[in-house]
Amino acid sequence: MAPSSPTVLVTRRLPSSVLDMLRAACDVDAHGSTDELDPQTLRERLAGKQGLLCMFNDPIDADTIAAGDGLKVISTVAVGYDNIDVSAATERGIIVTNTPDILTGATAELTWALILAVTRRVGEGDRIIRARGWHGWTFDFLLGGELRGKQLGVVGGGRIGQAVAAVASAFGMEVVFANRSGAGAEGQPVLSLDELLRTSDVVSLHVPLTDATRHLIDRRTLPRMKRSAILINTSRGGVVDDDALAWALEERLIAGAGLDVYEGEPHVHPGLLVCENVCLTPHLGSATRETRTAMAELAARNVVEVLAGRPPLTPVS
Ligand code: GLV
């Protein structure tokens, strides 16, 4: 590292190979813990740094960005960047980057894991066995639903939605999309959100969290779903109004849900915790060794490129 190397703050623990890559080009101030830096400490440690490498659950608001008086790049180890005030960054000429594409496969796999877990009652069965509540095979014990011949409604026509849809034919499912732009559906029908909710057996959400998608699924839209349908969310907490979902499940307005993301994580709505027909995972969408390593590497490369005066590999806009 040259004496005049740019300085970078890393907000959480990262693989040592990735830190080594950063250290070869930058002077790195790494918070070596998985815990969040409190806002005051984050701002203090950001002062004078040129780079910030953060996670999706680090709130990077306008005040934090202002505290980073030397910042040139904010690089998040995530595809979603709703935690970053991108306009505040852009106004200050700071480049924001994310890690799209490389987590598409892992997130689509987890989406299917949840679809299968809910329809075939995997979580319920596991809980019964662990509670020593299984007393032998019976003909109609824990019957689930079958996917063959059913309709998968994918909300959002981006990379992850398309990757989820690509698997549907293997299970004999028809796919429809609801997607404002109508793009990304590759010949499959694009319906209005209302029509998709009214006709789909599995509704899977794949939209970013924005002002337009916050509480897209709420007390108004949930009753439009079939009573036999299930809702899957591997996108962002906040796209679903969790209080409304707990109500809809309790009232049996829908048959079940598979959730990887929640409003106010790691808090989970108490009404969801008591529903047997809900499978809950702790924000694991991209959580494979391969994908998480690739995400951290890409985020680090984005920092290095920008601080070397070159264009980033994956800017957010
Ligand atoms: C994780 O949630 C991500 O956006 O990558």
Boltz pocket constraint, residues with backbone or C-beta under 6 A from the ligand:
constraints:
  - pocket:
      binder: B
      contacts: [[A, 56], [A, 77], [A, 78], [A, 79], [A, 80], [A, 81], [A, 99], [A, 103], [A, 235], [A, 285], [A, 286]]
      max_distance: 6.0
